[in-house]
Amino acid sequence: MLTIIDKYILKRYLATFSVMLLLFAPIGIVIDVSEKVNKMLENKIPFMDIAFYYYNFTIYFINSLFPIFLFLSVIWFTSKLANNTEIIAILSSGISFTRFLRPYIIGATIVSIFVLLMGFFIVPAASEGYNNFRYTYLKGNGKELMRGENTNVYRQINDNDFIFVNSFNEESKTAFNFTLEHFEKDKLKYKITASRIKWDPKKKTYTMYDYTKRTLGDLNDVIEKAPEKNTAFKFELEDLTPVVYIAETLTLGKLYKFIEKERKRGSGNVNTYLVVLYKKYSVPVSAFILTIIAVAVSAMKRRGGMGMNLAIGIAIAFSFVFFDKIFGTLAEKSTFSPLLAVWFPNMVFGILAVYLLRNAKR
């Protein structure tokens, strides 16, 4: 059962965190508007598109900086408790420091569950809307950049078929120098080539130009040619060149399936997708670590008062985000383990949390 003190601290925990979100979200929007208003006016973007963008931006912004907001909110209200000698009174009544942490852990659990569910179901849709708007309206050549710098695609689309396309164009849904090779028991059975292939998203079919199919036989090869041929394949052209932020836009179940499919295709971006997947679990866990660090740092009165606690808190919070970004990028751009990269900041700051908690108990 929660005591009156537990309820008091838990209420302050959740209320301060909520106020912190409500305070910084509008600030983030104002800064973003000031940076992008000229581009929006130049491109004559409809008002409803802008409104939906800032709805998605708010969710994306809160999710990205969640550790900082949580950490600062705990530092803030715990420092106020310490300055008002409330913590001294609580501990003097015979309550241990570990018992004093209980409402903080309950609050961290509530926030963690909220962030976990957001990351699974809400953030992916917001990320898709946020990034689509940026690449469509705010970035030069955004529709080309959203597919990555490499427009040449070589993929294994299933156990037997391999394809190659050159210079994929997102606007026209067209690619050049198309090749499909079909193997059976490691032997090439037939090969299809076309100078150009165009995808029709409505009919779900392809039109190949300068079509040639060469079927290999034991004695003679059979060659079929046509200036134009319509057909259907078991893949969509967009699947071969997913947008660079595709992993951020998928819910948990779809993300697992997508990563498995990309592994089978031999994609070089699997590490990037794994970083996104593992962060869905690591970020909620960071709520517990940062809460313990914040309480340990701010529970005792300091000569500099609340300002000193906030200064220490800001330094630690930004260090956490810095580690998170550095190791995430390292995993995406190298062979460094994505699992280790994502969880390394939690491990380092988890050790720091244990150390600070031991000192706070003394």
Helices and strands as residue ranges (DSSP letters): H 4-43, H 47-64, H 66-83, H 86-92, H 97-100, H 102-117, I 118-122, H 123-133, I 134-138, H 142-145, E 153-156, E 161-169, E 174-184, E 187-200, E 205-215, E 222-231, H 237-240, G 246-249, H 252-265, H 270-298, H 305-333, H 338-361
